[in-house]
Amino acid sequence: MDLAVYSAIARTPTPALDVAMSRLSHAANYSRISMAAAALLALTGGATGRRAAVHGLGSVAVTSAVVNAAVKPLARRRRPDRSAGEVPVARHVRMPTSGSFPSGHSAAAFAFATGVGQVSPAAAAPLRALAALVAYSRVHTGVHYPGDVLAGALIGTTLGQLTTHLRLR
């Protein structure tokens, strides 16, 4: 099922999305989007915004450590093979060297949205929508299977809730 959905997305012509998804995927490297959103929250959201930014970035830090130091090395899933030509070259971003499962980009984006949302519920919906777009961009660009990004979203959401719950105590 994972490969079938991946192939269907890869084969569907979407020239209007290709550049946008490639740019979004690249912008999400190293959680740059989350850091920019945290800065915006901290600068414009008063005390609540600053607290939300800290919780969001804390959630990203914990999630990234767990995913990259523990889960990816254990799972060792190979990345999709773009050499078969299914994914148009216009969509390509640099192929990461780490394992495919789970998606670290998706995990970090959902962790940030969840951490922020625990403190500032009004910010949760747009950040979750952005996280979903980041997750989709990773499949669209051919660097992850759908199951990778779904697992990343689940891990990021769970660790975002756990991290924030522990910080709020």
C-alpha positions in Angstrom: 0.0 0.0 0.0 2.8 2.4 0.9 4.6 1.9 -2.4 1.3 2.1 -4.3 0.4 5.5 -2.8 4.0 6.7 -3.3 3.9 5.7 -7.0 0.5 7.3 -7.5 1.7 10.6 -6.1 5.0 10.4 -8.1 3.1 9.7 -11.4 0.5 12.4 -11.0 1.5 15.5 -13.0 1.3 18.5 -10.7 3.5 21.2 -12.3 1.8 23.9 -10.3 2.8 22.2 -7.0 6.3 21.0 -8.0 8.3 24.1 -7.3 6.3 25.0 -4.2 6.7 21.6 -2.6 10.4 21.5 -3.4 10.9 24.9 -1.8 8.8 24.0 1.3 10.7 20.7 1.8 14.0 22.6 1.5 12.8 25.4 3.9 11.9 22.8 6.5 15.5 21.5 6.7 16.9 21.8 10.2 13.5 23.0 11.4 14.1 26.5 9.9 10.3 27.0 9.4 9.7 26.2 13.1 12.5 28.5 14.2 11.0 31.3 12.1 7.5 30.7 13.4 8.9 30.6 17.0 10.6 34.0 16.4 7.4 35.5 15.1 5.4 34.1 18.1 8.0 35.4 20.5 8.1 38.9 19.0 4.4 39.4 18.5 2.6 37.1 20.9 3.5 38.6 24.2 4.2 36.4 27.2 2.0 33.6 25.8 3.7 33.7 22.5 7.2 33.5 24.1 6.1 30.6 26.2 4.5 28.9 23.2 7.7 29.3 21.2 9.8 27.8 24.0 7.5 24.8 24.2 7.4 24.3 20.5 11.2 24.4 20.1 11.6 22.2 23.2 9.3 19.7 21.5 11.3 19.9 18.3 14.6 19.3 20.2 13.3 16.2 22.0 11.6 14.8 19.0 14.6 15.3 16.7 16.9 13.7 19.2 14.6 10.6 19.6 14.0 10.2 15.8 17.5 10.8 14.6 19.5 9.1 17.4 17.2 6.2 18.2 14.4 5.4 15.8 16.0 5.9 12.4 19.1 3.9 13.2 16.9 1.0 14.5 14.5 1.1 11.6 17.1 1.5 8.8 14.5 1.8 6.1 15.9 2.6 2.7 14.9 5.8 0.9 12.7 5.6 -2.2 14.6 5.0 -5.4 14.1 8.0 -7.6 16.3 6.6 -10.3 13.4 4.7 -11.7 12.2 8.1 -13.1 8.7 8.1 -11.4 9.3 11.4 -9.6 9.9 14.2 -12.0 13.3 15.9 -11.7 11.6 19.3 -11.2 10.4 17.9 -7.8 13.8 16.7 -6.6 15.4 17.9 -3.4 18.7 16.6 -2.1 18.3 13.0 -1.1 19.2 12.6 2.6 21.7 10.0 3.6 19.8 9.0 6.8 17.2 6.3 6.9 13.7 6.9 5.5 11.6 5.8 8.6 10.3 7.9 10.2 10.3 11.3 8.5 12.3 13.7 10.7 10.9 16.7 8.9 7.3 15.5 9.6 8.1 14.6 13.2 9.7 18.0 13.9 6.9 20.0 12.2 4.2 18.2 14.1 6.1 18.3 17.4 6.4 22.1 17.0 2.7 22.5 16.1 1.7 20.4 19.1 4.1 22.1 21.6 2.9 25.5 20.5 -0.7 24.4 20.5 -0.6 23.3 24.1 0.2 26.8 25.2 -1.5 28.8 22.4 -4.5 26.9 20.9 -5.2 29.7 18.4 -1.8 29.0 16.7 -2.3 25.2 16.6 -4.5 25.0 13.5 -2.3 26.9 11.1 0.8 25.2 12.4 -0.8 21.8 12.0 -1.8 22.7 8.4 1.8 23.8 7.7 3.1 20.5 9.3 0.8 18.5 7.0 2.1 20.4 4.0 5.7 19.7 5.1 4.9 16.0 5.4 3.2 15.9 2.0 6.2 17.8 0.5 8.5 15.0 1.6 6.5 12.4 -0.4 5.9 14.8 -3.3 9.7 15.3 -3.7 10.3 11.6 -3.6 12.4 11.4 -0.4 9.9 9.5 1.8 7.1 7.0 1.5 3.7 8.0 2.9 4.1 5.6 5.9 7.3 7.5 6.8 5.6 10.8 7.1 2.5 9.4 8.9 4.8 7.8 11.5 6.7 11.0 11.8 3.5 12.9 12.3 2.4 10.5 15.0 5.8 10.5 16.8 6.0 14.3 16.6 2.5 14.8 17.9 3.0 12.3 20.7 6.4 13.6 21.8 5.2 17.2 21.5 2.4 16.4 23.9 4.6 14.5 26.3 7.4 17.2 26.2 4.9 20.0 26.8 3.0 18.0 29.5 6.3 17.5 31.4 7.3 21.1 31.0 3.9 22.4 32.2 4.1 20.4 35.5 
